């Protein structure tokens, strides 16, 4: 059997700082220190062994001022282990710091206190909060910059488009084919640049909608089908949709995600082919749904599978497949905003499958 001395020797080997208090006056809630291990020296900067047998109130008045002694006394009286919570404490004997601890009764008049210095953790927490605030302010500034810039850039583009239209209408008979072709290029380039600016603005706003809701993906895709009805009919698209789950997220962003993937599956087809698109989902049993959008399109070369998620990166000429090259960049940002991942598996000329994960 171990006696008290053996137990104290064992506690001295622990890294956790421990001290034991004995109630000397229940009415006044006075204690005296009867044990302290070596770990206190590192934890609070004081060898508490030097204070064994002395009155707690006289030597460590700060423990009473911040209410810690009340917690120790409550633990003795209730005979329950109590979390004493976070507290900033220091006095003439103990370095001022942030601590958290626990009081455990070991007899009807004795309590054991364990604690740790959390000042470094609190400092890191404050730095993180500050950095997050700075990041929020920077993001807000970027959003405002994107909006103002896009608005200001669109005005001169509108002016250019208007003048091109006026020239074509007013001076059409005086122009040769070469002049008309140049003005046509100016007009189409202006329109494309305007679309790119609008796309940048949309991209910058992704993730700014904080409110999330329960989204029925079946209903969402059904609404997209209705919006795409003319396109689906004209292309004779075969669209196969399995039963989809509900997810928690941004309704507008999830709609954009499915819209972009479906429209791309229809767009990037060999000439004359009938688009066939399948939307499926499976449960990975690890907290995520794995959605897939499969097509029978032109496919993507292995070297290009990462490039396609970059802004304005196009693999084909504008004359072949129209667009500004930001749709998949939007998809990547949306999925990341929902704590998921997106990737593609494809064989050139044999179609592609885009996968993305969304948490339950």
Buried (B, 14 or more C-beta within 10 A) or exposed (E): EEEEEEEBEEBBEEEEBBBBBBBBEEEEBBBBBBBBBBBBBEBBBBEBBEBEEEBBBEBBEBBBEBEBBEBBBBBBBEEEEBEBEEBEBBBEBBEEBBBBBBBBBEEEBBBBBBBBBBBEEBEEEEEEEEEEEEEEEEEEEEBEEBEEBBEEBBEEBEEBBEBBEEBBEEEEEEBEEEBBEEBEEBBEEBBBBBBBBBBBBBBBBBBEEEEBEEBEBBEBBEEBBEEBEEBBEEBEBEBEBEEBBBBEBBBEBBBBBBBBBBBBBBBBBEEEEEBBBBBBBEEEEEEBBBBBBBBBBBBBEEEBBEEBBEBEBBBEEEEEBEBBBBBBBBBBBBBBBBEBBBBBEBEEEEBBBBBBBBEE
